[in-house]
Amino acid sequence: MTAIVESKEPELNTEIGPNWFASVMGTGIIANAAVGLPIVGRHLGQVGLVIWVIASVMLMIMLLLKTLQTITKPHIIKRQFNDPVMAQFFGAPPMALLTIAGGTLLFGQHFFTQEIQMVIAWSLWITGTLVGIMTAVIIPYRLFTHHEVRGDAAFGGWLMPVVPPMVSAAIGAMFIPHLQESLLQQTMLYACYAMFGTSLMAAMIILTLIWGRLVHSGTSGGARVPTLWLVLGPLGQSITAAGALGAVALAVVEQPIAGSLNTMAILYGVPVWGFAFYWSILASFLTLRALRRKMPFALTWWAFTFPVGTCVTGTSQLAQHTELPAFEWAAVILFAGLLCAWVIAAWGTIKGLKSGHIMKNPVSAPVVIAKKGPK
């Protein structure tokens, strides 16, 4: 049995949704990926710095606008939270915070003293991690218990709320060397591995649901098609996390555990990299098919950026651990693709802002369908 709750009047005003934070993620990952690139990364420090500044400014603007909107029009965020599609994108804000946290460690010394740099970076990481864990619990819980969804409703956006802990794990590896006590370093190392597993298991479950949806129902051919690229997010980020945590483990825990964790970067990373490459081919074909059918621009096109960025950082980690030129050049080529994807998404967003259509309420009918069960 279902209950339908309608708002008193339709929302016609422009608004900022949580999906807007995907633009911060997609921009910030370019800076983080640039400096870690093999072959050319050492020449991209200034480029990364500029992009990190842009992404940081974008984050501050987004947080300010969303806070003001929530204070002045609380019904908007309530409706977004109750919408079964838009609610999934509440995973974007914590990932935006975490992305900028990593950039702060890499570039913050250009603007701040070491003490202020670490305070800002830790604040962003802790906030992003806590909010990300909450999102990973609350959004799926509501999907299980509150929203009524069809059998073919699974889409890439379902990954958004469960991926933040994986981002916390990958970025968290950068913070471990800054801890003073060995016990704290080991605790954080294993906490990051725990978050790694949390996201990985949830993402694998959701991937099977997306695969099933594609087999039985195909794709809509519309603006949701780019969300298929979100599958690369947990794949690439998990490779990044495994590599970064494995490298840190060598200085944090004793052998043979340290060696095993470092070896995991290759034993886990290479097979998953292969699947990520395979999925990118499928996603490319489905995207081209949708483009031929006049797929419209939407903020979902930012799904072409951050997930590809995680594959860049993951491939860079494999290049570091294997020292193979194949992975080195693959990382550089993927980074070039990331830049192209960012330009396309940014240009489409600018055009959409000028016309105003991408800031319109994406919910055509303000209806919340809730599951009813026994009390």
C-alpha positions as CSV (number, residue, x, y, z in Angstrom):
1,M,0.0,0.0,0.0
2,T,1.3,3.4,-0.8
3,A,0.6,6.9,0.3
4,I,0.8,9.9,-2.0
5,V,1.6,13.3,-0.5
6,E,1.4,16.4,-2.7
7,S,2.7,19.8,-2.0
8,K,0.3,22.8,-1.9
9,E,1.7,24.4,-5.1
10,P,4.2,23.4,-7.7
11,E,7.8,24.7,-7.3
12,L,8.5,26.9,-10.3
13,N,11.5,28.9,-9.0
14,T,15.1,28.3,-10.0
15,E,17.1,26.3,-7.4
16,I,20.4,24.7,-6.5
17,G,20.2,20.9,-6.0
18,P,22.9,18.7,-4.5
19,N,23.8,17.5,-8.0
20,W,25.4,20.9,-8.6
21,F,28.3,19.8,-6.3
22,A,29.3,17.3,-9.0
23,S,30.8,20.3,-10.9
24,V,33.1,20.9,-7.9
25,M,34.1,17.2,-7.9
26,G,34.7,17.2,-11.6
27,T,36.9,20.3,-11.4
28,G,38.8,19.4,-8.3
29,I,39.8,15.9,-9.5
30,I,41.6,17.5,-12.4
31,A,44.0,19.3,-10.0
32,N,44.5,16.3,-7.8
33,A,45.1,14.0,-10.8
34,A,47.4,16.4,-12.6
35,V,50.2,16.5,-10.0
36,G,50.2,12.7,-9.7
37,L,50.5,12.0,-13.4
38,P,53.5,10.0,-14.5
39,I,55.8,11.5,-17.2
40,V,54.2,15.0,-17.2
41,G,52.9,15.5,-13.7
42,R,56.0,17.4,-12.5
43,H,55.3,20.1,-15.1
44,L,51.6,20.6,-14.1
45,G,52.0,22.0,-10.6
46,Q,51.0,25.5,-11.5
47,V,48.1,24.2,-13.6
48,G,46.9,22.1,-10.8
49,L,47.2,25.0,-8.4
50,V,45.0,27.3,-10.6
51,I,42.3,24.5,-11.0
52,W,42.3,23.8,-7.3
53,V,41.7,27.5,-6.6
54,I,38.8,27.5,-9.1
55,A,37.3,24.4,-7.6
56,S,37.7,25.8,-4.1
57,V,35.9,29.0,-5.1
58,M,33.1,26.9,-6.7
59,L,32.7,24.9,-3.5
60,M,32.4,28.1,-1.4
61,I,29.8,29.5,-3.8
62,M,27.8,26.3,-3.8
63,L,27.8,26.0,0.0
64,L,26.8,29.6,0.4
65,L,23.9,29.4,-2.2
66,K,22.7,26.1,-0.8
67,T,22.8,27.3,2.8
68,L,20.9,30.5,1.9
69,Q,18.4,28.5,-0.1
70,T,17.9,26.1,2.8
71,I,17.4,28.9,5.3
72,T,15.0,31.0,3.1
73,K,13.2,28.2,1.3
74,P,13.5,25.0,3.5
75,H,10.7,23.3,1.5
76,I,13.1,23.0,-1.5
77,I,15.7,20.8,0.3
78,K,12.9,18.9,1.9
79,R,11.4,18.1,-1.5
80,Q,14.8,17.2,-3.0
81,F,15.4,14.9,0.0
82,N,12.1,13.2,-0.6
83,D,12.6,12.8,-4.3
84,P,13.8,9.3,-5.0
85,V,16.1,10.5,-7.9
86,M,17.4,13.8,-6.6
87,A,18.0,12.4,-3.1
88,Q,20.8,10.1,-4.5
89,F,22.8,13.1,-5.4
90,F,23.2,14.2,-1.7
91,G,26.3,12.1,-2.0
92,A,27.9,14.8,-4.1
93,P,28.5,17.5,-1.4
94,P,30.6,15.3,0.9
95,M,32.7,14.1,-2.1
96,A,33.2,17.7,-3.2
97,L,34.5,18.5,0.3
98,L,36.8,15.5,0.3
99,T,38.1,16.4,-3.2
100,I,39.0,19.9,-2.1
101,A,40.5,18.5,1.1
102,G,43.0,16.4,-0.9
103,G,43.8,19.5,-3.0
104,T,44.4,21.5,0.1
105,L,47.1,19.1,1.1
106,L,48.7,19.3,-2.3
107,F,48.4,23.0,-2.9
108,G,47.5,24.8,0.3
109,Q,51.1,25.7,1.1
110,H,51.0,28.3,-1.6
111,F,48.5,30.3,0.5
112,F,48.6,29.2,4.1
113,T,51.1,28.4,6.8
114,Q,51.5,24.7,7.5
115,E,49.3,24.9,10.6
116,I,46.4,26.6,8.8
117,Q,46.8,24.4,5.8
118,M,46.4,21.3,8.0
119,V,43.5,22.7,10.0
120,I,41.6,23.5,6.7
121,A,42.4,20.1,5.2
122,W,41.5,18.1,8.3
123,S,38.3,20.0,8.7
124,L,37.2,19.4,5.1
125,W,38.2,15.7,5.3
126,I,36.5,15.0,8.7
127,T,33.3,16.9,7.7
128,G,33.2,15.2,4.3
129,T,33.8,11.8,5.9
130,L,31.1,12.1,8.5
131,V,28.5,13.5,6.1
132,G,29.5,10.9,3.6
133,I,29.0,8.0,6.0
134,M,25.6,9.5,7.0
135,T,24.6,9.8,3.3
136,A,25.7,6.2,2.7
137,V,23.4,5.0,5.4
138,I,20.4,7.4,5.2
139,I,19.8,7.6,1.5
140,P,19.8,3.8,0.9
141,Y,17.7,3.3,4.0
142,R,15.1,5.6,2.7
143,L,15.2,3.9,-0.6
144,F,14.6,0.6,1.1
145,T,11.8,1.8,3.4
146,H,10.3,5.0,2.1
147,H,10.4,5.4,-1.7
148,E,8.3,3.2,-4.0
149,V,10.5,2.4,-7.0
150,R,9.9,0.4,-10.1
151,G,11.8,-2.7,-11.0
152,D,13.6,-0.8,-13.8
153,A,14.5,2.2,-11.6
154,A,18.1,1.4,-10.9
155,F,20.5,3.9,-12.5
156,G,24.1,5.2,-12.0
157,G,22.9,7.8,-9.5
158,W,22.3,5.1,-6.9
159,L,26.1,4.9,-6.6
160,M,26.4,8.5,-5.5
161,P,25.4,8.1,-1.8
162,V,27.6,5.0,-1.2
163,V,30.9,6.2,-2.9
164,P,31.8,8.9,-0.4
165,P,33.5,6.5,2.1
166,M,35.7,5.2,-0.8
167,V,36.7,8.8,-1.5
168,S,37.4,9.3,2.2
169,A,39.7,6.2,2.1
170,A,41.6,7.4,-0.9
171,I,42.1,11.0,0.4
172,G,42.6,9.7,3.9
173,A,45.8,7.9,2.8
174,M,47.3,11.3,2.2
175,F,46.6,12.4,5.8
176,I,48.1,9.3,7.5
177,P,51.8,10.5,7.3
178,H,50.8,13.8,9.0
179,L,49.7,11.9,12.2
180,Q,52.3,11.9,14.9
181,E,51.6,8.7,16.8
182,S,52.1,5.3,15.3
183,L,48.9,4.0,16.9
184,L,46.8,6.8,15.3
185,Q,48.4,6.1,11.9
186,Q,47.6,2.4,12.1
187,T,44.0,3.1,13.4
188,M,43.4,5.5,10.5
189,L,44.9,3.1,8.0
190,Y,42.5,0.3,9.0
191,A,39.6,2.7,9.2
192,C,40.3,3.7,5.6
193,Y,40.4,0.1,4.6
194,A,37.0,-0.4,6.3
195,M,35.5,2.5,4.4
196,F,37.1,1.0,1.3
197,G,35.2,-2.2,1.8
198,T,31.9,-0.5,2.7
199,S,31.8,1.4,-0.6
200,L,33.1,-1.5,-2.6
201,M,30.5,-4.0,-1.5
202,A,27.6,-1.6,-1.9
203,A,28.8,-0.5,-5.3
204,M,29.1,-4.1,-6.6
205,I,25.5,-4.8,-5.5
206,I,24.3,-1.6,-7.2
207,L,26.3,-2.4,-10.4
208,T,24.5,-5.8,-10.7
209,L,21.2,-4.0,-10.4
210,I,22.2,-1.5,-13.1
211,W,23.3,-4.3,-15.4
212,G,20.0,-6.1,-14.8
213,R,18.1,-2.9,-15.7
214,L,20.1,-2.5,-18.9
215,V,19.5,-6.1,-19.9
216,H,15.7,-6.1,-19.2
217,S,14.8,-2.5,-19.9
218,G,17.6,-1.0,-21.9
219,T,18.4,2.7,-21.5
220,S,16.0,5.6,-21.6
221,G,18.2,7.4,-24.2
222,G,17.7,10.6,-22.2
223,A,19.7,12.6,-19.7
224,R,20.2,9.7,-17.3
225,V,22.5,7.9,-19.8
226,P,25.6,9.8,-18.6
227,T,25.1,8.4,-15.1
228,L,26.3,5.1,-16.5
229,W,29.8,6.6,-16.3
230,L,29.3,6.9,-12.5
231,V,30.2,3.2,-12.4
232,L,33.8,4.1,-13.1
233,G,33.8,6.2,-9.9
234,P,34.0,3.4,-7.3
235,L,36.1,1.3,-9.6
236,G,38.8,4.0,-10.2
237,Q,38.6,5.3,-6.7
238,S,39.1,1.9,-5.3
239,I,42.2,1.4,-7.4
240,T,43.4,4.7,-6.2
241,A,42.7,3.9,-2.5
242,A,44.3,0.4,-2.8
243,G,47.4,1.9,-4.2
244,A,47.7,4.9,-1.9
245,L,46.9,2.9,1.3
246,G,49.3,0.2,0.2
247,A,52.1,2.6,-0.2
248,V,51.4,4.2,3.2
249,A,51.2,0.9,4.9
250,L,54.9,0.2,4.2
251,A,55.7,3.0,6.7
252,V,52.9,2.3,9.2
253,V,52.6,-1.4,9.8
254,E,55.1,-4.2,10.1
255,Q,55.9,-6.9,7.7
256,P,54.5,-9.2,6.3
257,I,51.2,-7.2,6.6
258,A,52.7,-4.1,5.0
259,G,54.0,-6.0,2.0
260,S,50.7,-7.8,1.6
261,L,48.7,-4.5,1.6
262,N,51.1,-3.0,-0.8
263,T,50.9,-6.0,-3.1
264,M,47.1,-5.7,-3.0
265,A,47.5,-2.5,-5.0
266,I,48.5,-4.7,-8.0
267,L,46.6,-7.9,-7.3
268,Y,43.3,-5.9,-6.8
269,G,44.0,-2.9,-9.0
270,V,44.9,-4.5,-12.3
271,P,41.9,-6.7,-12.6
272,V,39.5,-3.9,-11.6
273,W,41.3,-1.6,-14.0
274,G,40.5,-4.1,-16.7
275,F,36.8,-4.1,-15.8
276,A,36.8,-0.3,-15.7
277,F,38.2,-0.3,-19.2
278,Y,35.6,-2.8,-20.3
279,W,32.8,-0.8,-18.8
280,S,34.0,2.4,-20.4
281,I,33.7,0.8,-23.8
282,L,30.1,-0.2,-23.0
283,A,29.2,3.2,-21.6
284,S,30.8,4.9,-24.7
285,F,28.6,2.9,-27.1
286,L,25.5,3.6,-25.0
287,T,26.3,7.3,-24.8
288,L,26.9,7.5,-28.6
289,R,23.6,5.8,-29.2
290,A,21.9,8.3,-26.9
291,L,23.6,11.2,-28.7
292,R,22.3,10.0,-32.0
293,R,18.9,10.1,-30.5
294,K,19.3,13.7,-29.5
295,M,20.2,13.3,-25.8
296,P,19.8,16.7,-24.2
297,F,22.4,18.4,-22.0
298,A,21.8,18.1,-18.2
299,L,23.9,18.4,-15.1
300,T,24.3,14.6,-15.4
301,W,27.0,15.3,-18.0
302,W,29.3,16.0,-15.2
303,A,29.3,12.3,-14.7
304,F,31.9,12.3,-17.6
305,T,34.4,14.0,-15.3
306,F,34.9,12.8,-11.7
307,P,34.6,9.1,-12.5
308,V,37.1,9.4,-15.3
309,G,39.3,11.4,-13.0
310,T,39.3,8.6,-10.5
311,C,40.5,6.3,-13.3
312,V,43.3,8.7,-14.0
313,T,44.5,8.6,-10.3
314,G,44.0,4.9,-10.2
315,T,46.0,4.3,-13.3
316,S,48.7,6.6,-12.0
317,Q,48.9,4.4,-8.8
318,L,49.3,1.3,-11.0
319,A,52.0,3.1,-13.0
320,Q,53.8,3.8,-9.7
321,H,53.5,0.3,-8.4
322,T,54.2,-1.6,-11.6
323,E,56.6,0.9,-13.2
324,L,55.1,-0.2,-16.6
325,P,55.1,2.4,-19.4
326,A,51.8,1.1,-20.5
327,F,50.1,2.4,-17.4
328,E,52.1,5.6,-17.5
329,W,50.9,6.5,-20.9
330,A,47.4,5.2,-20.2
331,A,47.2,7.7,-17.3
332,V,48.3,10.5,-19.5
333,I,45.7,9.6,-22.2
334,L,42.9,9.3,-19.7
335,F,43.9,12.7,-18.3
336,A,43.6,14.2,-21.8
337,G,40.1,12.6,-22.0
338,L,39.2,14.1,-18.6
339,L,40.1,17.6,-19.8
340,C,37.9,17.1,-22.9
341,A,35.0,15.9,-20.8
342,W,35.4,18.8,-18.4
343,V,35.3,21.3,-21.3
344,I,32.2,19.7,-22.7
345,A,30.4,19.7,-19.3
346,A,31.5,23.2,-18.4
347,W,30.5,24.7,-21.7
348,G,27.1,23.0,-21.5
349,T,26.6,24.3,-18.0
350,I,27.5,27.9,-18.9
351,K,25.1,27.7,-21.8
352,G,22.4,26.3,-19.5
353,L,23.0,29.0,-17.0
354,K,22.6,31.7,-19.7
355,S,19.3,30.2,-20.8
356,G,18.3,29.4,-17.2
357,H,16.9,25.9,-18.0
358,I,19.3,23.8,-16.0
359,M,18.4,25.7,-12.8
360,K,14.7,24.9,-13.1
361,N,13.2,22.4,-10.7
362,P,13.9,19.0,-12.2
363,V,10.9,17.4,-10.5
364,S,8.0,17.7,-12.9
365,A,5.4,16.7,-10.3
366,P,6.0,17.4,-6.6
367,V,4.8,14.0,-5.5
368,V,6.3,11.8,-2.8
369,I,5.4,8.1,-2.9
370,A,6.1,6.4,0.4
371,K,6.1,2.7,1.3
372,K,3.7,1.7,3.9
373,G,4.3,-1.3,6.1
374,P,3.1,-2.7,9.4
375,K,3.7,-0.6,12.4
